[in-house]
Amino acid sequence: MSFYDLKTATKDNDVIVTNEKTATTLVTALQKSRYKKIEHITSAYRRMKTCK
């Protein structure tokens, strides 16, 4: 979306996994690192135009 000037920046990572075991390992690692889905969009995200 940055290429089309729809966003100025992002805070995400795109990950491609090739099998279910790797996906499970990734999810487990994210959970152990206290990864959480952002429920409340902060002003920092709004300034980056990451949401509407």
Secondary structure, 3 states (H helix, E strand, C coil): CHHHCCCCCCCCCCCCCCCHHHHHHHHHHHHHCCCCCCCCCCHHHHHCCCCC
